[in-house]
């Protein structure tokens, strides 16, 4: 499987900042834009970036127009998304993602942006960036800066030190393209043209504010859809804010994993510091991941 890699980002490159989903919190947005400018990038913003239509950042037509404008503009070398929330699925069918085959550019974000990561992978086998949103860039505690800029440089990414803080659920070694994203969003793509085929990959999962029974239900649906059978490894991020409402309703994640990964034999870790967690590590999706829990190694291949 040939993976399409966007060119490395460098100072002076033009970045398009778009909000394809929820409305953006303005103080964080302005700090993030200032941060990108200070790093030497030329920043252009979408017309809907500061708009609000209910739980969306403008109408579907406005948000789609911003996304397509950046996809079509050869001067724009990356599209950095300002916020997740919900809304990318409402416009993905109209996105000109096929253009990425001839003009690959980095797509950067997470959470609801999982829709666009999956769609770009299906349309162009493009490696995209599961990393911080623009609204977080002004807060140095929100993300891990070294992994972000290394991923955007296109170099090999060694994440061994971040693996040290994770919990090994099953020992082993495996390698394959790193795919995945927000668990609830991946689930919503099942039965659509954007559902990921996970055979032979290392699957990354993260989510926020989901209590144990919902994690259990979502993992069960993915298992029954065959998403876990042919994996080479699994990385589950630190799940944030998903405590049970009542103590008696709690269920440890290892017990939930044991139910849904029975019969598999690949390495599995959880509590990896990515996704919605503070200090989130950036992960280049689509590039080959090498996970070896015995050696304490997690690396993402270079260009």
C-alpha positions in Angstrom: 0.0 0.0 0.0 1.6 3.2 -1.1 1.1 6.1 1.3 1.0 9.7 0.0 3.0 12.1 2.2 2.5 15.8 2.2 5.6 18.0 1.8 7.3 19.0 5.1 6.2 22.4 6.4 8.7 25.2 6.7 8.6 28.8 7.7 7.1 31.0 5.0 4.6 28.3 3.9 0.9 29.3 3.7 -1.5 27.7 6.2 -5.2 27.7 5.7 -7.1 27.7 9.0 -10.7 26.3 8.8 -13.5 25.4 11.1 -15.4 22.5 9.5 -17.3 21.5 12.7 -18.1 23.4 15.9 -17.8 27.2 16.6 -14.3 28.2 17.8 -13.6 29.8 21.1 -12.2 33.1 20.2 -9.5 33.8 22.8 -7.8 30.5 22.1 -8.2 31.0 18.4 -6.4 34.4 18.4 -3.6 33.0 20.5 -3.2 30.1 18.2 -3.1 32.3 15.1 -0.5 34.5 16.7 1.6 31.4 17.5 1.6 30.3 13.9 2.5 33.7 12.7 5.3 34.0 15.2 6.8 30.7 13.8 7.0 32.3 10.4 4.0 30.9 8.6 1.7 32.9 6.4 -1.8 32.3 7.8 -5.0 32.7 5.8 -8.4 32.1 7.6 -11.7 30.8 6.4 -14.6 33.1 6.2 -16.6 31.0 8.7 -13.8 30.8 11.3 -15.5 33.4 13.6 -19.1 32.6 12.8 -21.7 30.5 14.7 -24.8 28.8 13.5 -26.1 26.9 16.6 -23.5 24.2 17.3 -21.7 24.8 14.0 -19.2 27.3 12.8 -21.4 28.8 10.2 -23.7 27.1 7.7 -22.8 23.8 5.9 -22.2 25.8 2.7 -19.9 28.3 4.4 -17.8 25.7 6.1 -17.5 23.6 3.0 -16.6 26.6 0.9 -13.7 27.4 3.2 -12.5 23.8 3.2 -12.7 23.5 -0.6 -11.0 26.9 -1.1 -8.0 25.7 0.8 -8.0 22.3 -0.9 -8.0 24.0 -4.4 -5.4 26.6 -3.7 -1.9 25.4 -4.6 -0.4 28.2 -2.4 -1.9 26.6 0.7 0.5 23.9 1.9 -1.5 22.7 5.0 -5.0 23.0 6.4 -4.9 23.4 10.1 -8.3 22.9 11.8 -9.4 25.3 14.5 -11.8 23.1 16.5 -13.5 19.7 16.6 -17.0 19.4 18.1 -19.4 18.1 15.5 -20.1 19.0 11.9 -17.4 17.5 9.6 -19.7 14.6 8.6 -22.2 17.1 7.3 -19.9 18.5 4.6 -17.4 15.6 3.9 -19.4 14.4 0.8 -18.8 17.7 -0.9 -15.1 18.1 0.0 -12.7 18.0 -3.0 -10.4 15.5 -1.3 -9.5 13.9 -4.6 -7.3 17.0 -5.3 -5.0 15.7 -2.6 -3.8 13.0 -5.0 -2.0 15.6 -7.1 -1.5 18.3 -4.6 -0.9 16.7 -1.2 -1.0 19.0 1.8 -1.0 18.3 5.5 -4.4 18.1 7.3 -4.0 18.8 11.0 -6.4 18.3 13.9 -8.2 15.6 15.9 -11.6 14.8 17.6 -14.3 15.4 14.9 -11.6 16.0 12.4 -11.3 12.2 12.4 -14.0 12.3 9.7 -11.6 14.2 7.4 -8.6 12.1 8.3 -10.5 9.0 7.3 -11.9 10.5 4.1 -8.5 11.8 3.0 -7.1 8.3 3.6 -9.9 6.7 1.5 -9.6 9.3 -1.3 -5.9 9.6 -1.6 -4.1 7.4 0.9 -2.8 10.6 2.4 -0.9 10.6 5.6 -2.6 13.2 7.9 -1.7 14.6 11.3 -3.6 13.7 14.5 -2.4 16.7 16.4 -3.5 19.9 18.3 -6.1 22.2 17.0 -5.3 25.9 16.3 -7.3 26.9 19.3 -4.8 25.0 21.5 -1.5 26.2 20.1 -1.3 29.2 22.4 -1.3 26.9 25.4 2.1 25.1 25.8 0.5 22.7 28.3 -2.1 21.5 25.8 0.2 19.6 23.5 3.7 18.1 23.1 5.5 20.5 20.9 8.5 18.3 19.9 6.3 15.6 18.4 4.1 18.1 16.6 6.9 19.8 14.8 8.8 16.6 14.1 5.7 15.1 12.6 5.2 18.2 10.3 8.9 18.0 9.3 8.3 14.5 8.0 11.1 12.9 9.9 11.1 9.6 11.9 9.2 10.1 15.1 10.5 8.3 18.2 7.8 8.1 20.9 9.6 5.7 23.3 9.6 8.2 26.2 5.8 8.6 25.9 5.3 4.9 25.8 7.0 4.7 29.3 4.0 6.4 30.9 1.4 4.1 29.2 0.1 0.8 30.5 1.0 -2.4 28.6 -2.1 -4.5 28.4 -0.5 -7.2 26.2 3.1 -7.6 25.4 4.4 -8.1 21.9 5.6 -6.4 18.7 3.8 -5.4 15.5 4.0 -2.9 12.8 1.7 -1.4 10.1 0.2 1.8 9.0 -1.1 3.8 12.0 -4.8 4.5 11.5 -7.7 5.6 13.8 -8.8 8.6 15.8 -11.8 9.5 17.9 -13.6 6.3 18.9 -17.2 7.7 18.7 -16.4 9.3 15.3 -14.9 6.2 13.8 -18.1 4.4 15.0 -20.3 6.9 13.2 -18.4 6.1 9.9 -19.3 2.4 9.9 -21.5 1.6 6.9 -20.4 4.8 5.1 -17.8 5.1 2.3 -15.3 6.6 4.8 -15.2 3.6 7.2 -11.6 2.5 7.7 -10.3 -0.9 6.8 -8.1 -1.9 9.6 -6.5 -5.2 8.6 -2.7 -5.1 8.9 -2.7 -1.7 10.7 -1.8 -0.4 14.2 -5.1 1.0 15.4 -5.2 4.2 17.5 -8.3 5.1 19.6 -9.1 8.0 21.8 -12.2 9.8 23.2 -13.4 12.1 25.8 -16.3 12.2 28.4 -17.4 8.7 27.6 -18.3 6.6 30.7 -17.3 2.9 30.8 -20.5 1.5 29.5 -20.3 3.6 26.4 -16.7 2.7 25.8 -17.8 -1.0 26.2 -20.6 -0.5 23.7 -18.5 1.3 21.1 -15.7 -1.2 21.3 -18.2 -4.0 21.0 -19.6 -2.5 17.8 -16.2 -2.2 16.3 -15.4 -5.8 17.3 -18.6 -7.1 15.7 -17.8 -5.0 12.5 -14.5 -6.9 12.3 -12.2 -4.0 13.1 -10.1 -5.8 15.6 -9.5 -9.2 14.0 -6.6 -8.4 11.7 -4.7 -5.7 13.6 -0.9 -5.6 14.2 -1.3 -3.6 17.3 -3.5 -1.2 19.3 -2.8 2.1 21.1 -5.6 3.4 23.3 -5.1 7.0 24.4 -5.7 8.3 27.9 -9.5 8.5 28.1 -10.4 11.8 29.7 -13.5 12.7 31.8 -15.4 9.5 31.4 -15.9 8.4 35.0 -19.0 6.4 35.9 -21.8 8.4 37.4 -22.2 5.9 40.2 -19.3 3.9 41.8 -21.0 0.6 41.2 -21.2 1.4 37.5 -17.5 1.6 37.1 -15.6 -0.9 35.0 -11.8 -0.9 34.5 -10.6 -0.5 30.9 -8.5 -3.7 31.1 -11.7 -5.7 31.8 -13.5 -4.0 28.9 -10.5 -4.7 26.6 -10.4 -8.3 27.7 -14.0 -8.8 26.6 -13.5 -7.4 23.1 -10.0 -8.4 22.3 -10.4 -12.1 23.2 -8.8 -14.3 20.6 -6.4 -11.7 19.3 -2.6 -11.7 20.0 -1.1 -8.3 19.0 0.4 -5.8 21.4 -2.0 -3.4 23.2 -1.2 -0.4 25.3 -3.6 2.1 26.9 -3.3 5.4 28.7 -1.1 6.7 25.9 -0.9 10.5 26.2 -2.6 11.5 22.9 -6.1 12.7 21.9 -8.0 15.0 24.2 -5.5 14.7 27.1 -3.3 17.7 28.1 0.2 17.4 26.7 -1.2 15.4 23.7 1.4 13.7 21.5 1.0 14.2 17.7 0.6 11.1 15.6 1.1 11.1 11.8 -1.7 8.8 10.6 -1.0 6.5 7.6 2.7 6.3 8.2 4.2 2.9 9.4 4.2 2.5 13.2 6.5 0.1 15.0 5.2 -0.9 18.4 7.3 -3.2 20.6 6.2 -3.2 24.2 9.0 -5.5 25.3 11.7 -3.2 24.0 9.7 -0.1 25.1 9.6 1.2 21.5 7.1 3.1 19.5 8.3 4.8 16.4 6.7 6.3 13.3 8.6 5.9 10.1 10.0 8.9 8.3 9.2 9.9 4.8 
